[in-house]
Amino acid sequence: MALTDVAVRNAKPGPKPYKLGDSHGLFLLVQPTGGKLWRLKYRVDGREKKLAIGTYPEIGLGEARRRRDEAREAMAAGKDPAREKQRDKVRAKLNAENTFAAITAEFCEKRKRDGQRAWAPATAKRSEYLLAILCGSIGNMPIAEIEPADVLVAVRRIEGKGKLESARRTLQLAGSVFRYAVATARLKSDPTRDLKGALTSPTVTHYGAVIDPAGVGELLRSIDGYEGQPITKLAMQLAPHVFVRPGELRHAEWSEIDLEGAVWTIPAGKTKMRKENVVPLSRQAIAILKNVQPLTGPSGYVFPSVRTRRRPMSDNTINAGLRRLGYATDEMTAHGFRAMASTLLNESGKWNPDAIERALAHGDTDKVRAAYHRGAHWKERVAMAQWWSDYLDELRNGAKSV
């Protein structure tokens, strides 16, 4: 006969374990200690097996029957309930280990050593900072349990502080972490894929840059009159001549610079495009570097931190110098020297646009075309570097046009 709630509740322990049968293989095992355990007897491939369903009274008769029926449905589908239960335990353990924070840390380490695609140090620092903010909200959650709403609430906290670009970038990074989890078989799909358009788009702003000839001359004269740190002044003087990215200038090392050969070879690991960039040096650029050498050479960073030579100049040093000269953020930035060179070199009409692009180290998705350009425009780039520095001297001395 099937069990009743009263029979289960009133079952008393005996000197030995005994069973109270229900139906379809379900029974209650009553222990001499008074414990009551639900078990299911079933057969797989002709062999008798038992499945532990739980303890009474935590699991009542009705719940025990429901779990029995689920196990019978699994058997009807050709599955072994005991094996499925073991798999569920393994999955639960993996989910507990595979939190968003744990997979984020794994993803960041991978991206920092990802060959030519590896994050630059500044990119790694910024990305890890933004992901750490996100981990404050969802870091302890198993990644397989995170819903789109969980991510949206977290990034909207950043958006709510007016940091629209940071919120947008954080959502992008979260998507990268989720897709990494998918690629490593720990998640079925990226929950951020349906969040496109959920955040307020930041207003696109361009780096402040002086691009009119007269303004460039005035800027160069202002830099020459800078009264702050000598190393900062020399960095600002060199920046317009080489017009590399600010991070590349800050991280320049003496071992990369050949003053006799008049070239600066920036390793692939320090460039945005993860490709080696060889920069021709004009006579003026070499003269500035020779002024720097007694101060910071002959090894280490060309422009070290004022606190320690073991670190490069701060990423805000040149911008702070420009602010001290009276240039607001929307007027001139460290990155603005690149826009200055790009604009005036193109306006001059003297140089092949591809040579200018190569000088700016912009990426080329066509590998064959990129390889061709590296070789074909080198002589032109050398000539252009010297012309550009000569032209900057003319503007400094009062010339008003290209």
CORFEN-V810050 format. One record per backbone hydrogen bond with DSSP energy under -0.5 kcal/mol. CO is the residue of the C=O (numbers start at 1). NH is the residue of the N-H. If there is no record, write none. Layout:
CO|NH + CO|NH
This chain:
4|8 + 5|9 + 6|10 + 7|11 + 8|11 + 18|30 + 19|21 + 20|28 + 23|26 + 25|41 + 26|22 + 27|29 + 27|39 + 28|20 + 28|30 + 29|31 + 29|37 + 30|18 + 31|34 + 35|31 + 36|56 + 37|29 + 38|53 + 38|54 + 39|27 + 40|51 + 42|49 + 44|47 + 47|44 + 49|42 + 51|40 + 54|38 + 55|59 + 56|36 + 58|60 + 60|64 + 61|65 + 62|66 + 63|67 + 64|68 + 65|69 + 66|70 + 67|71 + 68|72 + 69|73 + 70|74 + 71|75 + 72|76 + 73|77 + 74|79 + 75|78 + 79|81 + 80|84 + 81|85 + 82|86 + 83|87 + 84|88 + 85|89 + 86|90 + 87|91 + 88|92 + 89|93 + 90|94 + 91|95 + 92|96 + 93|97 + 94|98 + 97|99 + 98|143 + 99|103 + 100|104 + 101|105 + 102|106 + 103|107 + 104|108 + 105|109 + 106|110 + 107|111 + 108|112 + 109|113 + 110|113 + 111|114 + 111|119 + 113|115 + 114|117 + 115|118 + 120|124 + 121|125 + 122|126 + 123|127 + 124|128 + 125|129 + 126|130 + 127|131 + 128|132 + 129|133 + 130|134 + 131|135 + 132|136 + 133|136 + 134|137 + 134|138 + 135|139 + 138|100 + 138|141 + 139|101 + 141|100 + 142|145 + 143|146 + 147|150 + 147|151 + 148|152 + 149|153 + 150|154 + 151|155 + 152|156 + 153|157 + 154|157 + 154|158 + 155|159 + 156|160 + 158|161 + 158|163 + 159|162 + 162|164 + 163|167 + 164|168 + 165|169 + 166|170 + 167|171 + 168|172 + 169|173 + 170|174 + 171|175 + 172|176 + 173|177 + 174|178 + 175|179 + 176|180 + 177|181 + 178|182 + 179|183 + 180|184 + 181|186 + 181|187 + 182|185 + 189|191 + 190|193 + 191|194 + 192|195 + 195|198 + 208|333 + 209|211 + 212|216 + 213|217 + 214|218 + 215|219 + 216|220 + 217|221 + 218|222 + 219|223 + 220|224 + 221|225 + 223|226 + 229|233 + 230|234 + 231|235 + 232|236 + 233|237 + 234|238 + 235|239 + 236|240 + 238|241 + 238|242 + 239|243 + 245|248 + 245|249 + 246|250 + 247|251 + 249|252 + 250|313 + 252|302 + 252|303 + 253|256 + 254|257 + 256|258 + 256|265 + 257|259 + 258|262 + 258|263 + 262|281 + 263|258 + 264|266 + 264|279 + 265|267 + 266|277 + 267|270 + 268|271 + 271|274 + 276|278 + 277|266 + 277|279 + 278|280 + 279|264 + 280|282 + 282|286 + 283|287 + 284|288 + 285|289 + 286|290 + 287|291 + 288|292 + 289|293 + 290|294 + 292|295 + 292|296 + 293|297 + 300|254 + 301|304 + 303|313 + 308|305 + 308|311 + 309|301 + 311|305 + 314|317 + 316|320 + 317|321 + 318|322 + 319|323 + 320|324 + 321|325 + 322|327 + 323|326 + 326|328 + 328|331 + 328|332 + 329|208 + 333|336 + 334|337 + 335|338 + 335|339 + 336|340 + 337|341 + 338|342 + 339|343 + 340|344 + 341|345 + 342|346 + 343|347 + 344|348 + 345|349 + 346|349 + 352|355 + 352|356 + 353|357 + 354|358 + 355|359 + 356|360 + 357|362 + 358|361 + 365|367 + 366|370 + 367|371 + 368|372 + 369|373 + 370|374 + 371|375 + 372|376 + 373|377 + 375|378 + 377|381 + 378|382 + 379|383 + 380|384 + 381|385 + 382|386 + 383|387 + 384|388 + 385|389 + 386|390 + 387|391 + 388|392 + 389|393 + 390|394 + 391|395 + 392|396 + 393|397 + 394|399 + 395|398
